Amino acid sequence: MQSSDFNRLCDNTYSKKHSALHLKKNNRGAFAVVILSGIIIVIFAIYYSIWGQESRKKNSLELVIIICRQGDRSPLQWETYPNDLYPPLGEGIWPDGLGQLTSAGKIRSYEFGQRFKKRYSKFLPAAFNSSYILVQTTDTDRTSMTASTFLTGAFPPIGKQIWNKDIHWIPIPVHSISSEKDNLLRITKSCPKYDLEFEKAKNSTEIEMFKKHEVFLKYLSSHSGMEIKHLTDVENIYNSLNIQQRNHMTLPSWAKIINCMSKMEEIVLEWYKTHSKTEFMKKIRSGKLIGEIVRNMRDKMDGRLNPNRKMFAYFSHELTLIDFFNTLGMKNSFKPGYGAAAIVELHKIKKEYYVKLLYSKSYDSPDFLSLETESQTNFLPTLEEFNVATVNYVPENWDKDCQH
């Protein structure tokens, strides 16, 4: 054999060995991918069999609680500014009056009620029954009207409930909480200690935000004709423009620049979060609501809920949701739009009770998303874990905590 043939043979042998080694490495990599994929599939299968299948069939659902912001409304009297193109002066633009649920708010709340009922059709009764469903609202027209239109969409009359063939509707009881006693939803009940702490938090937030957004706030002052002295000024301008935009009114050119509305929304969100900035403020703003939710879930678990409700519904305002999310430690906070909602579901799976948290950013959102909190360690916390995570925010005596 000549040396050249020998070299060629060696090269071919080396090439085959190298290819074989490379193939083995590739095979190992492919095998690892297959194994990993298999593990993921197994985990998903376990998850689906334990949680997904049962919850989707609503077999595991024991109780559902919804906290909902009211629907689209007309502006309030003070939600204006000197250069406002459409100042809220009378009934010309807003025939139902100021601060009232608009026609769009009625339609969307009605449709949201239909979607909600469809989602829980295997759990909730087909017809409204006061033993199964309790509805509470704040003492405002727009929240009680939102509740009424939502319920009309969710529970149209069936069979013997039909009392007028021309009106496919039944009156459904809605319980409102008077402003002077409301320490559950809007928190308008007097709390002197909270007022002092809020004043400190407000001053701190305003100093921070005026420094951070100095250039933009000067821009806003110049074009709105209002000297921005407090964050409530930004809130009122934003609400005015947002309502006009949602009602297809032409915005002023200065408000159409890129990020103008989103920048105001960012500032307003920080301002709203100030209302539950400290641990004490969270306790006062959301503690009673969280305590009531936990108590109802525990009573349901222990068979002590009387009447044996299937659903609790609260219709309130965006601050109620922001306080609730902020107190729970929600990741990726946002400013709730009209009809935004938080949902708390209680599930019983294999003799254990679990809490599932969901939310939607507005009633325009197609579906609910999972609510993740900063302290959450499990995808589905047990009721006991949820109770432990929130117990420090539940006041034993709200009125006593409010005293100086």
Backbone hydrogen bonds in HBPLUS format (Angstrom, degrees):
<---DONOR---> <-ACCEPTOR-->    atom                        ^
c    i                          cat <-CA-CA->   ^        H-A-AA   ^      H-
h    n   atom  resd res      DA  || num        DHA   H-A  angle D-A-AA Bond
n    s   type  num  typ     dist DA aas  dist angle  dist       angle   num
A0006-PHE N   A0002-GLN O   2.96 MM   4  6.26 156.4  2.01 150.8 158.3     1
A0007-ASN N   A0003-SER O   2.84 MM   4  6.08 159.2  1.88 148.1 153.5     2
A0008-ARG N   A0004-SER O   2.94 MM   4  6.14 155.3  2.00 143.6 150.6     3
A0009-LEU N   A0005-ASP O   2.89 MM   4  6.11 156.1  1.94 147.0 153.4     4
A0010-CYS N   A0006-PHE O   2.89 MM   4  6.20 156.9  1.94 150.5 156.7     5
A0011-ASP N   A0007-ASN O   2.82 MM   4  6.08 156.7  1.88 147.9 154.8     6
A0012-ASN N   A0008-ARG O   2.87 MM   4  6.13 158.3  1.92 148.4 154.3     7
A0013-THR N   A0009-LEU O   2.86 MM   4  6.08 156.4  1.92 146.3 153.3     8
A0014-TYR N   A0010-CYS O   2.80 MM   4  6.01 162.6  1.83 150.5 155.4     9
A0015-SER N   A0011-ASP O   2.79 MM   4  5.95 157.6  1.84 146.8 153.9    10
A0016-LYS N   A0012-ASN O   2.89 MM   4  6.11 156.9  1.94 146.3 152.1    11
A0017-LYS N   A0013-THR O   2.93 MM   4  6.18 160.9  1.96 149.1 154.5    12
A0018-HIS N   A0014-TYR O   2.71 MM   4  5.90 162.3  1.74 153.2 158.8    13
A0019-SER N   A0015-SER O   2.79 MM   4  5.95 155.2  1.85 144.9 152.2    14
A0020-ALA N   A0016-LYS O   2.81 MM   4  5.97 152.3  1.88 142.9 151.3    15
A0021-LEU N   A0017-LYS O   2.80 MM   4  6.10 156.0  1.85 149.2 155.7    16
A0022-HIS N   A0018-HIS O   2.84 MM   4  6.03 159.8  1.88 145.9 152.1    17
A0023-LEU N   A0019-SER O   2.74 MM   4  5.91 150.9  1.82 144.7 153.3    18
A0024-LYS N   A0020-ALA O   2.87 MM   4  6.11 150.3  1.95 142.9 151.0    19
A0025-LYS N   A0021-LEU O   2.92 MM   4  6.26 157.0  1.98 149.0 154.9    20
A0026-ASN N   A0022-HIS O   2.89 MM   4  6.17 158.4  1.94 144.9 151.3    21
A0027-ASN N   A0023-LEU O   2.71 MM   4  5.92 152.5  1.78 145.0 153.8    22
A0028-ARG N   A0024-LYS O   2.73 MM   4  6.02 151.4  1.81 146.6 154.9    23
A0029-GLY N   A0025-LYS O   2.89 MM   4  6.19 158.5  1.93 148.7 154.3    24
A0030-ALA N   A0026-ASN O   2.77 MM   4  6.05 159.7  1.81 150.2 156.2    25
A0031-PHE N   A0027-ASN O   2.71 MM   4  5.86 152.6  1.78 144.8 153.4    26
A0032-ALA N   A0028-ARG O   2.83 MM   4  6.08 152.4  1.91 145.8 153.3    27
A0033-VAL N   A0029-GLY O   2.98 MM   4  6.25 154.2  2.05 145.8 152.7    28
A0034-VAL N   A0030-ALA O   2.91 MM   4  6.18 157.2  1.96 147.4 153.6    29
A0035-ILE N   A0031-PHE O   2.86 MM   4  6.14 161.0  1.90 151.1 156.0    30
A0036-LEU N   A0032-ALA O   2.86 MM   4  6.06 167.0  1.87 151.2 154.7    31
A0037-SER N   A0033-VAL O   2.80 MM   4  5.96 160.0  1.84 148.9 155.1    32
A0038-GLY N   A0034-VAL O   2.81 MM   4  6.02 150.9  1.90 144.4 153.2    33
A0039-ILE N   A0035-ILE O   2.88 MM   4  6.23 151.8  1.96 149.8 157.4    34
A0040-ILE N   A0036-LEU O   2.97 MM   4  6.27 161.7  2.00 151.0 155.6    35
A0041-ILE N   A0037-SER O   2.87 MM   4  6.13 157.6  1.92 148.4 154.9    36
A0042-VAL N   A0038-GLY O   2.87 MM   4  6.11 155.3  1.93 147.2 154.0    37
A0043-ILE N   A0039-ILE O   2.84 MM   4  6.12 162.1  1.87 153.3 158.1    38
A0044-PHE N   A0040-ILE O   2.84 MM   4  6.06 164.1  1.87 150.4 155.2    39
A0045-ALA N   A0041-ILE O   2.79 MM   4  5.98 153.0  1.86 144.1 152.5    40
A0046-ILE N   A0042-VAL O   2.81 MM   4  6.11 156.9  1.86 151.4 157.4    41
A0047-TYR N   A0043-ILE O   2.82 MM   4  6.06 168.7  1.83 155.5 158.8    42
A0048-TYR N   A0044-PHE O   2.74 MM   4  5.92 162.0  1.77 150.7 156.1    43
A0049-SER N   A0045-ALA O   2.86 MM   4  6.02 160.2  1.90 146.3 151.9    44
A0050-ILE N   A0046-ILE O   2.86 MM   4  6.00 160.3  1.90 154.8 160.2    45
A0051-TRP N   A0047-TYR O   2.70 MM   4  5.53 161.1  1.73 149.5 156.4    46
A0052-GLY N   A0047-TYR O   3.11 MM   5  6.37 154.9  2.17 131.7 138.3    47
A0053-GLN N   A0048-TYR O   2.56 MM   5  5.43 174.8  1.56 156.0 154.5    48
A0055-SER N   A0051-TRP O   2.85 MM   4  5.87 170.6  1.86 164.2 167.4    49
A0056-ARG N   A0052-GLY O   2.84 MM   4  5.78 159.1  1.88 150.1 156.5    50
A0057-LYS N   A0053-GLN O   3.19 MM   4  6.23 150.8  2.28 138.8 145.8    51
A0059-ASN N   A0054-GLU O   3.01 MM   5  5.36 133.8  2.23 163.7 159.7    52
A0058-LYS N   A0055-SER O   2.89 MM   3  4.62 144.4  2.02  94.1 105.5    53
A0348-LYS N   A0060-SER O   2.72 MM 288  4.96 158.0  1.77 140.6 146.0    54
A0062-GLU N   A0346-LEU O   2.73 MM 284  5.47 170.2  1.74 166.9 163.9    55
A0063-LEU N   A0346-LEU O   3.38 MM 283  5.07 150.1  2.47 134.5 135.5    56
A0346-LEU N   A0063-LEU O   2.88 MM 283  5.07 165.7  1.90 151.6 153.1    57
A0064-VAL N   A0310-LYS O   3.06 MM 246  6.37 156.2  2.12 145.8 152.7    58
A0312-PHE N   A0064-VAL O   3.10 MM 248  6.64 150.3  2.20 148.0 156.9    59
A0065-ILE N   A0344-VAL O   2.88 MM 279  5.06 148.2  1.98 145.6 155.1    60
A0344-VAL N   A0065-ILE O   2.84 MM 279  5.06 161.4  1.87 148.9 155.2    61
A0066-ILE N   A0312-PHE O   2.99 MM 246  6.48 157.0  2.04 157.0 163.3    62
A0314-TYR N   A0066-ILE O   2.82 MM 248  6.19 156.7  1.88 158.5 166.3    63
A0067-ILE N   A0342-ALA O   2.84 MM 275  5.16 160.7  1.88 155.1 160.3    64
A0342-ALA N   A0067-ILE O   2.87 MM 275  5.16 152.2  1.94 145.1 154.4    65
A0068-CYS N   A0314-TYR O   2.79 MM 246  6.15 168.4  1.80 166.5 169.6    66
A0316-SER N   A0068-CYS O   2.78 MM 248  6.06 163.8  1.80 162.4 168.2    67
A0069-ARG N   A0340-ALA O   2.82 MM 271  5.36 167.0  1.84 160.9 164.8    68
A0070-GLN N   A0316-SER O   3.07 MM 246  6.06 132.5  2.31 151.9 151.0    69
A0339-GLY N   A0070-GLN O   3.15 MM 269  5.37 145.3  2.27 125.0 123.1    70
A0102-THR N   A0072-ASP O   2.99 MM  30  5.85 163.9  2.01 133.3 138.2    71
A0074-SER N   A0100-GLN O   2.79 MM  26  5.42 145.2  1.91 145.8 157.0    72
A0099-GLY N   A0075-PRO O   3.04 MM  24  5.30 131.6  2.28 117.3 122.0    73
A0079-GLU N   A0076-LEU O   3.03 MM   3  5.34 160.6  2.07 114.0 120.3    74
A0080-THR N   A0078-TRP O   2.94 MM   2  5.61 133.3  2.16 104.1  90.6    75
A0084-ASP N   A0081-TYR O   3.02 MM   3  5.34 158.8  2.06 128.5 127.7    76
A0083-ASN N   A0224-SER O   3.06 MM 141  5.33 151.0  2.15 158.4 151.8    77
A0089-LEU N   A0087-PRO O   2.86 MM   2  5.68 124.6  2.17 114.7  98.2    78
A0097-GLY N   A0094-TRP O   2.99 MM   3  5.48 162.3  2.02 119.2 124.8    79
A0105-GLY N   A0102-THR O   3.03 MM   3  4.92 114.2  2.48  91.2 107.4    80
A0106-LYS N   A0102-THR O   2.92 MM   4  6.29 147.6  2.02 149.0 158.0    81
A0107-ILE N   A0103-SER O   2.96 MM   4  6.24 166.3  1.97 154.2 157.1    82
A0108-ARG N   A0104-ALA O   2.97 MM   4  6.07 173.1  1.97 152.7 155.0    83
A0109-SER N   A0105-GLY O   3.02 MM   4  5.91 152.4  2.09 136.7 144.7    84
A0110-TYR N   A0106-LYS O   3.00 MM   4  6.08 155.5  2.06 145.2 151.9    85
A0111-GLU N   A0107-ILE O   2.93 MM   4  6.24 160.5  1.97 150.9 156.2    86
A0112-PHE N   A0108-ARG O   2.81 MM   4  5.93 149.3  1.90 142.5 151.5    87
A0113-GLY N   A0109-SER O   2.98 MM   4  6.19 149.9  2.07 141.6 149.1    88
A0114-GLN N   A0110-TYR O   3.12 MM   4  6.50 147.8  2.23 143.2 151.8    89
A0115-ARG N   A0111-GLU O   2.98 MM   4  6.32 159.1  2.03 149.5 154.4    90
A0116-PHE N   A0112-PHE O   2.86 MM   4  6.03 158.9  1.90 150.5 156.8    91
A0117-LYS N   A0113-GLY O   3.01 MM   4  6.15 162.1  2.04 145.1 149.7    92
A0118-LYS N   A0114-GLN O   2.99 MM   4  6.21 155.2  2.05 146.2 153.3    93
A0119-ARG N   A0115-ARG O   2.96 MM   4  6.19 153.0  2.04 146.5 153.4    94
A0120-TYR N   A0116-PHE O   3.15 MM   4  6.45 148.1  2.25 145.8 153.9    95
A0121-SER N   A0118-LYS O   3.42 MM   3  4.92 165.9  2.44 102.1 100.6    96
A0123-PHE N   A0120-TYR O   2.96 MM   3  5.26 157.1  2.01 111.3 118.7    97
A0124-LEU N   A0120-TYR O   2.85 MM   4  5.87 170.0  1.86 172.9 174.9    98
A0132-TYR N   A0129-ASN O   2.95 MM   3  5.61 152.0  2.03 119.7 127.3    99
A0133-ILE N   A0129-ASN O   3.30 MM   4  6.50 143.6  2.44 150.7 160.9   100
A0310-LYS N   A0132-TYR O   2.73 MM 178  5.05 169.7  1.74 133.2 135.5   101
A0311-MET N   A0132-TYR O   3.04 MM 179  6.33 154.9  2.10 169.5 167.5   102
A0134-LEU N   A0311-MET O   3.12 MM 177  6.56 155.3  2.18 149.3 155.9   103
A0313-ALA N   A0134-LEU O   2.90 MM 179  6.28 157.6  1.95 162.4 166.4   104
A0175-HIS N   A0135-VAL O   2.99 MM  40  6.11 171.1  2.00 145.4 146.6   105
A0136-GLN N   A0313-ALA O   2.86 MM 177  6.27 161.1  1.89 159.1 164.8   106
A0315-PHE N   A0136-GLN O   2.90 MM 179  6.38 156.8  1.95 153.2 161.0   107
A0137-THR N   A0175-HIS O   2.83 MM  38  6.16 147.6  1.94 142.6 147.5   108
A0177-ILE N   A0137-THR O   3.01 MM  40  6.43 143.6  2.14 154.8 163.6   109
A0138-THR N   A0315-PHE O   3.30 MM 177  6.85 137.6  2.50 166.8 173.2   110
A0144-SER N   A0140-THR O   3.30 MM   4  6.49 167.9  2.31 151.6 155.0   111
A0145-MET N   A0141-ASP O   2.85 MM   4  5.98 154.6  1.91 154.3 162.3   112
A0146-THR N   A0142-ARG O   3.04 MM   4  6.00 146.4  2.15 128.6 137.5   113
A0147-ALA N   A0143-THR O   2.98 MM   4  6.19 159.6  2.02 144.9 150.1   114
A0148-SER N   A0144-SER O   3.00 MM   4  6.19 155.2  2.06 140.5 147.3   115
A0149-THR N   A0145-MET O   2.98 MM   4  6.19 164.4  2.00 150.6 153.7   116
A0150-PHE N   A0146-THR O   2.91 MM   4  5.98 158.9  1.96 150.5 157.1   117
A0151-LEU N   A0147-ALA O   2.94 MM   4  6.08 163.1  1.97 149.4 153.9   118
A0152-THR N   A0148-SER O   2.95 MM   4  6.15 143.5  2.08 139.7 150.1   119
A0153-GLY N   A0149-THR O   3.12 MM   4  6.36 151.3  2.20 143.0 149.2   120
A0154-ALA N   A0150-PHE O   2.95 MM   4  6.22 148.8  2.05 144.8 154.6   121
A0155-PHE N   A0151-LEU O   2.75 MM   4  5.66 157.6  1.80 148.0 152.9   122
A0161-GLN N   A0158-ILE O   2.97 MM   3  5.30 161.7  2.01 134.5 132.0   123
A0162-ILE N   A0159-GLY O   3.12 MM   3  5.89 164.3  2.14 121.3 125.5   124
A0167-ILE N   A0164-ASN O   3.07 MM   3  5.39 154.5  2.14 110.8 118.5   125
A0181-LYS N   A0178-SER O   3.02 MM   3  5.47 149.9  2.11 112.4 121.7   126
A0182-ASP N   A0178-SER O   3.03 MM   4  5.97 114.5  2.47 147.7 165.1   127
A0182-ASP N   A0179-SER O   3.33 MM   3  5.18 156.5  2.39  99.3 106.1   128
A0188-THR N   A0182-ASP O   2.97 MM   6  5.53 126.0  2.27 141.6 157.3   129
A0189-LYS N   A0182-ASP O   3.11 MM   7  5.19 151.4  2.19 138.9 132.2   130
A0194-TYR N   A0191-CYS O   3.07 MM   3  5.41 119.7  2.45 107.7 122.1   131
A0195-ASP N   A0191-CYS O   3.06 MM   4  6.36 156.8  2.11 154.6 161.9   132
A0196-LEU N   A0192-PRO O   3.21 MM   4  6.53 153.1  2.28 149.0 154.2   133
A0193-LYS N   A0402-CYS O   2.95 MM 209  4.95 155.3  2.01 145.2 145.7   134
A0197-GLU N   A0193-LYS O   3.23 MM   4  6.52 160.7  2.27 145.3 150.2   135
A0198-PHE N   A0194-TYR O   2.72 MM   4  5.91 155.6  1.78 158.9 166.8   136
A0199-GLU N   A0195-ASP O   3.06 MM   4  6.19 152.8  2.14 141.7 148.0   137
A0200-LYS N   A0196-LEU O   3.35 MM   4  6.69 154.4  2.42 143.2 148.6   138
A0201-ALA N   A0197-GLU O   3.02 MM   4  6.28 163.2  2.05 148.4 153.2   139
A0202-LYS N   A0198-PHE O   2.72 MM   4  5.86 159.9  1.76 156.3 161.8   140
A0203-ASN N   A0199-GLU O   3.09 MM   4  6.23 164.6  2.11 144.6 148.1   141
A0204-SER N   A0200-LYS O   3.06 MM   4  6.27 160.4  2.10 149.0 154.4   142
A0205-THR N   A0201-ALA O   2.91 MM   4  6.11 163.9  1.93 152.5 156.7   143
A0206-GLU N   A0202-LYS O   2.90 MM   4  6.06 162.5  1.93 153.9 158.9   144
A0207-ILE N   A0203-ASN O   3.07 MM   4  6.21 160.3  2.11 146.8 151.6   145
A0208-GLU N   A0204-SER O   3.12 MM   4  6.30 163.5  2.15 147.0 151.7   146
A0209-MET N   A0205-THR O   2.82 MM   4  5.98 165.6  1.84 155.6 159.6   147
A0210-PHE N   A0206-GLU O   2.88 MM   4  5.82 161.3  1.91 147.8 153.0   148
A0211-LYS N   A0207-ILE O   3.21 MM   4  6.21 147.2  2.32 137.5 145.7   149
A0212-LYS N   A0208-GLU O   2.99 MM   4  6.15 157.3  2.05 144.3 151.1   150
A0213-HIS N   A0209-MET O   2.89 MM   4  5.86 155.0  1.95 146.0 151.8   151
A0217-LEU N   A0213-HIS O   2.91 MM   4  6.03 166.4  1.93 166.0 169.9   152
A0218-LYS N   A0214-GLU O   3.11 MM   4  6.31 146.7  2.23 145.0 153.3   153
A0219-TYR N   A0215-VAL O   3.08 MM   4  6.35 152.3  2.16 145.4 153.2   154
A0220-LEU N   A0216-PHE O   2.87 MM   4  6.18 154.2  1.93 150.1 157.5   155
A0221-SER N   A0217-LEU O   2.94 MM   4  6.09 156.4  2.00 140.5 146.7   156
A0222-SER N   A0218-LYS O   2.98 MM   4  6.14 161.5  2.02 147.4 152.2   157
A0223-HIS N   A0219-TYR O   3.13 MM   4  6.36 160.3  2.17 151.0 154.8   158
A0224-SER N   A0220-LEU O   2.93 MM   4  5.82 155.0  2.00 149.2 156.0   159
A0225-GLY N   A0221-SER O   3.17 MM   4  5.80 140.4  2.34 137.5 144.6   160
A0233-ASP N   A0230-HIS O   3.03 MM   3  5.55 145.4  2.16 108.8 117.9   161
A0235-GLU N   A0231-LEU O   3.01 MM   4  6.32 158.7  2.06 147.5 153.8   162
A0236-ASN N   A0232-THR O   2.95 MM   4  6.15 159.1  1.99 147.0 151.0   163
A0237-ILE N   A0233-ASP O   3.10 MM   4  6.32 161.2  2.14 147.7 152.6   164
A0238-TYR N   A0234-VAL O   2.87 MM   4  5.99 167.2  1.88 155.0 159.1   165
A0239-ASN N   A0235-GLU O   2.91 MM   4  6.07 169.2  1.92 152.7 155.9   166
A0240-SER N   A0236-ASN O   3.04 MM   4  6.11 158.8  2.08 142.0 148.0   167
A0241-LEU N   A0237-ILE O   3.02 MM   4  6.25 168.5  2.04 155.0 157.1   168
A0242-ASN N   A0238-TYR O   2.77 MM   4  5.89 163.0  1.80 158.6 164.3   169
A0243-ILE N   A0239-ASN O   3.00 MM   4  6.02 164.0  2.03 147.4 151.2   170
A0244-GLN N   A0240-SER O   3.11 MM   4  6.30 159.6  2.15 144.6 150.6   171
A0245-GLN N   A0241-LEU O   2.85 MM   4  6.03 159.4  1.89 150.3 156.0   172
A0246-ARG N   A0242-ASN O   2.98 MM   4  6.17 156.6  2.04 147.4 153.3   173
A0247-ASN N   A0243-ILE O   3.07 MM   4  6.25 124.3  2.39 137.2 151.2   174
A0247-ASN N   A0244-GLN O   3.12 MM   3  5.09 138.7  2.29  95.3 107.4   175
A0249-MET N   A0244-GLN O   2.93 MM   5  5.15 165.0  1.95 151.9 150.0   176
A0248-HIS N   A0245-GLN O   3.17 MM   3  5.20 153.1  2.24 111.2 109.7   177
A0255-ALA N   A0252-PRO O   2.98 MM   3  5.55 145.6  2.10 115.3 124.9   178
A0256-LYS N   A0253-SER O   3.10 MM   3  5.23 154.3  2.17 104.6 112.6   179
A0260-CYS N   A0257-ILE O   3.18 MM   3  5.72 167.1  2.20 135.0 135.4   180
A0263-LYS N   A0259-ASN O   2.80 MM   4  5.62 146.4  1.91 139.4 147.6   181
A0264-MET N   A0260-CYS O   3.11 MM   4  6.38 158.6  2.16 146.5 151.8   182
A0265-GLU N   A0261-MET O   2.92 MM   4  6.16 156.6  1.97 146.4 153.5   183
A0266-GLU N   A0262-SER O   2.97 MM   4  6.15 151.4  2.05 140.9 147.9   184
A0267-ILE N   A0263-LYS O   3.09 MM   4  6.39 156.6  2.15 147.2 152.7   185
A0268-VAL N   A0264-MET O   2.87 MM   4  6.10 164.6  1.89 156.1 160.4   186
A0269-LEU N   A0265-GLU O   2.91 MM   4  6.07 155.5  1.97 147.7 154.1   187
A0270-GLU N   A0266-GLU O   3.20 MM   4  6.46 161.2  2.23 145.1 149.2   188
A0271-TRP N   A0267-ILE O   2.97 MM   4  6.24 151.4  2.05 146.5 155.3   189
A0272-TYR N   A0268-VAL O   2.84 MM   4  6.12 157.6  1.89 152.2 157.7   190
A0273-LYS N   A0269-LEU O   2.90 MM   4  6.15 156.0  1.95 151.3 158.1   191
A0274-THR N   A0271-TRP O   3.15 MM   3  5.27 142.4  2.30  98.6 109.5   192
A0275-HIS N   A0272-TYR O   3.09 MM   3  5.77 155.9  2.15 116.2 122.0   193
A0276-SER N   A0273-LYS O   3.15 MM   3  5.69 158.0  2.20 112.2 118.4   194
A0277-LYS N   A0274-THR O   3.29 MM   3  4.71 141.6  2.45 115.5 106.4   195
A0282-LYS N   A0278-THR O   2.97 MM   4  6.24 152.7  2.05 150.0 157.2   196
A0283-LYS N   A0279-GLU O   3.10 MM   4  6.31 151.9  2.18 141.8 149.3   197
A0284-ILE N   A0280-PHE O   3.04 MM   4  6.40 151.4  2.13 149.4 156.5   198
A0285-ARG N   A0281-MET O   2.87 MM   4  5.97 160.8  1.90 149.2 155.0   199
A0286-SER N   A0282-LYS O   2.89 MM   4  5.69 164.7  1.91 147.8 151.6   200
A0287-GLY N   A0283-LYS O   3.01 MM   4  4.46 131.2  2.26 110.6 121.4   201
A0290-ILE N   A0286-SER O   2.94 MM   4  6.13 173.3  1.95 165.9 167.7   202
A0291-GLY N   A0287-GLY O   2.86 MM   4  5.90 157.9  1.91 146.1 153.2   203
A0292-GLU N   A0288-LYS O   2.92 MM   4  6.10 152.4  2.00 142.7 149.8   204
A0293-ILE N   A0289-LEU O   2.96 MM   4  6.22 157.8  2.01 150.7 156.8   205
A0294-VAL N   A0290-ILE O   2.92 MM   4  6.15 167.8  1.94 155.8 158.4   206
A0295-ARG N   A0291-GLY O   2.92 MM   4  6.01 160.4  1.96 145.5 151.8   207
A0296-ASN N   A0292-GLU O   2.97 MM   4  6.11 159.9  2.01 146.5 151.5   208
A0297-MET N   A0293-ILE O   3.02 MM   4  6.26 154.4  2.09 146.7 153.9   209
A0298-ARG N   A0294-VAL O   2.87 MM   4  6.10 159.5  1.91 153.9 159.5   210
A0299-ASP N   A0295-ARG O   2.87 MM   4  6.04 158.9  1.92 148.7 154.9   211
A0300-LYS N   A0296-ASN O   2.93 MM   4  6.07 149.7  2.03 138.8 147.4   212
A0301-MET N   A0297-MET O   2.94 MM   4  6.18 156.4  2.00 145.0 151.3   213
A0302-ASP N   A0298-ARG O   2.87 MM   4  6.12 154.3  1.94 148.6 155.4   214
A0303-GLY N   A0299-ASP O   2.96 MM   4  5.90 108.5  2.48 136.0 151.3   215
A0304-ARG N   A0299-ASP O   2.74 MM   5  4.70 148.1  1.84 147.2 148.4   216
A0303-GLY N   A0300-LYS O   3.27 MM   3  5.14 156.4  2.33  98.0 105.0   217
A0309-ARG N   A0307-PRO O   2.81 MM   2  5.66 126.5  2.10 114.1  97.6   218
A0320-THR N   A0317-HIS O   3.06 MM   3  5.45 129.2  2.33 106.2 118.7   219
A0322-ILE N   A0318-GLU O   2.92 MM   4  6.22 164.5  1.94 155.7 160.5   220
A0323-ASP N   A0319-LEU O   2.85 MM   4  5.93 168.1  1.87 150.7 154.0   221
A0324-PHE N   A0320-THR O   3.01 MM   4  6.11 156.2  2.06 140.0 147.2   222
A0325-PHE N   A0321-LEU O   2.80 MM   4  6.01 171.4  1.81 160.1 161.3   223
A0326-ASN N   A0322-ILE O   2.83 MM   4  5.85 161.1  1.87 148.6 154.9   224
A0327-THR N   A0323-ASP O   2.87 MM   4  5.94 153.6  1.94 146.4 153.1   225
A0328-LEU N   A0324-PHE O   3.08 MM   4  6.28 153.9  2.15 145.7 152.5   226
A0329-GLY N   A0325-PHE O   3.07 MM   4  6.23 120.6  2.44 135.8 150.9   227
A0330-MET N   A0325-PHE O   2.99 MM   5  5.29 170.2  2.00 151.1 152.4   228
A0329-GLY N   A0326-ASN O   3.19 MM   3  5.06 140.7  2.35  91.6 103.0   229
A0374-GLU N   A0329-GLY O   2.72 MM  45  5.41 151.5  1.80 145.7 153.2   230
A0331-LYS N   A0372-GLU O   2.93 MM  41  5.93 167.8  1.95 154.1 153.8   231
A0337-GLY N   A0361-LYS O   2.79 MM  24  5.85 161.5  1.82 176.2 175.6   232
A0340-ALA N   A0337-GLY O   3.09 MM   3  5.40 152.3  2.17 133.9 130.5   233
A0363-TYR N   A0338-TYR O   2.99 MM  25  6.47 164.9  2.01 146.3 145.1   234
A0341-ALA N   A0360-SER O   3.19 MM  19  5.33 154.6  2.26 131.4 138.3   235
A0360-SER N   A0341-ALA O   2.90 MM  19  5.33 149.3  1.99 150.6 152.7   236
A0343-ILE N   A0358-LEU O   2.89 MM  15  4.96 168.6  1.90 131.6 133.3   237
A0358-LEU N   A0343-ILE O   2.90 MM  15  4.96 158.9  1.95 150.6 153.2   238
A0345-GLU N   A0356-LYS O   2.87 MM  11  5.04 169.0  1.88 153.4 156.9   239
A0356-LYS N   A0345-GLU O   2.91 MM  11  5.04 163.6  1.94 144.6 150.0   240
A0347-HIS N   A0354-TYR O   2.86 MM   7  5.10 168.7  1.87 149.7 153.5   241
A0354-TYR N   A0347-HIS O   2.76 MM   7  5.10 158.8  1.81 146.4 153.8   242
A0349-ILE N   A0352-GLU O   2.79 MM   3  5.33 157.2  1.84 164.3 164.9   243
A0352-GLU N   A0349-ILE O   3.05 MM   3  5.33 162.0  2.09 113.1 118.5   244
A0383-LEU N   A0353-TYR O   2.92 MM  30  5.67 151.7  2.01 133.4 132.7   245
A0355-VAL N   A0381-PRO O   2.85 MM  26  5.76 166.5  1.87 174.0 173.5   246
A0371-LEU N   A0357-LEU O   2.92 MM  14  5.21 172.9  1.93 128.3 127.6   247
A0359-TYR N   A0369-LEU O   2.86 MM  10  5.38 142.1  2.00 145.2 156.6   248
A0369-LEU N   A0359-TYR O   2.79 MM  10  5.38 168.4  1.80 158.1 159.4   249
A0365-SER N   A0362-SER O   3.07 MM   3  5.48 159.7  2.11 109.7 115.9   250
A0376-GLN N   A0373-THR O   3.27 MM   3  5.23 155.7  2.33 100.6 107.9   251
A0386-PHE N   A0382-THR O   2.91 MM   4  6.22 158.1  1.96 154.1 160.2   252
A0387-ASN N   A0383-LEU O   2.90 MM   4  6.08 154.6  1.96 145.0 152.3   253
A0388-VAL N   A0384-GLU O   2.91 MM   4  6.18 159.3  1.96 149.9 154.8   254
A0389-ALA N   A0385-GLU O   2.98 MM   4  6.15 153.6  2.05 144.4 151.5   255
A0390-THR N   A0386-PHE O   3.16 MM   4  6.30 131.2  2.41 140.5 151.8   256
A0390-THR N   A0387-ASN O   3.23 MM   3  5.32 139.0  2.41  98.1 109.0   257
A0391-VAL N   A0387-ASN O   2.85 MM   4  5.61 131.0  2.10 151.7 162.4   258
A0393-TYR N   A0390-THR O   2.93 MM   3  5.62 158.1  1.98 123.4 130.5   259
A0394-VAL N   A0391-VAL O   3.15 MM   3  5.33 159.8  2.19 107.1 113.3   260
A0401-ASP N   A0397-ASN O   2.97 MM   4  6.24 156.0  2.03 155.0 162.4   261
A0402-CYS N   A0398-TRP O   3.16 MM   4  6.38 131.1  2.41 140.7 153.1   262
A0402-CYS N   A0399-ASP O   3.22 MM   3  5.16 135.5  2.43  93.1 105.2   263
A0403-GLN N   A0400-LYS O   3.18 MM   3  5.44 158.3  2.23 106.1 112.7   264
